[in-house]
């Protein structure tokens, strides 16, 4: 049963949810308004005349097929990499014994405190001088490296410090008796990891996947730096390309409609996987 304190939280949570959801709700409503109502004074919150013309213009003004394809490819591959490497590193830090494990884990976590903007220049230099890519020689000179390739978006995002931390918390909470029983049955370390441990940390893996996919889908600054070929643009760069347009003016209705289209896939992903996401966060906090 829910106590009085639990019931008292519901109004507060409803208010917080309303405040957080209001911008998205306003965006959807505004994308359905005619241009005259978007800029009308006094402000009109609810559209008096619903129109879908902005969605038609949004789909016509940009090659969204290319943008969605690029975002899906880069987001899915980067997410798979994050889940794989986070699980491997988390298992090592959570279950294995090796020298300087605690120090290395602290050093790894310190990366969370480094602002992303600080890493942009060195990361660009690494991508630009990536050996044997884009005409570069073995020493990373002579070409463009990974610039204007999917690799420039995917490779720097294959590892997530948060993902390693989350997986480590889950692996560390599992009973030691599981490994002991598996070793008695003759299982090696790889089989213990893949057959026994990974199925038990599925909520954590899905949580890492949600964070990784969301981060890649919403990433704007890094693709803006490493991409100049419009055929490789992601959905976020596609939205940015609609601002201004060829005439120097912005069709705000079409831009908001395109933003709704870009946001809906992430909304669906979260709704489908929210049970695992909540379970992963709760168990991490309780068992860590």
Secondary structure, DSSP 8 states (H G I E B T S, - for coil): ---HHHHHHHHHHHHHHHHHHHHHHHHHHHHTB-HHHHT-SS---S-SSB--HHHHHHHHHS-HHHHHHHHHHHHHHHHHHHHHHHHHHHHHHHH---TTHHHHHHHHHGGGGS-HHHHHHHHHHHHHT-TTSTT--TTS-SS-TTTTSHHHHHGGGS--HHHHHHHHHHHHHS-HHHHHHHHHTT--HHHIIIIIIHHHTHHHHHHHHHHHHHHHHH--HHHHHH---GGG--HHHHHHHHTTTTTT---HHHHHHHHHHHHHHHHHHHHHHHHHHHHHHHHHHHH-
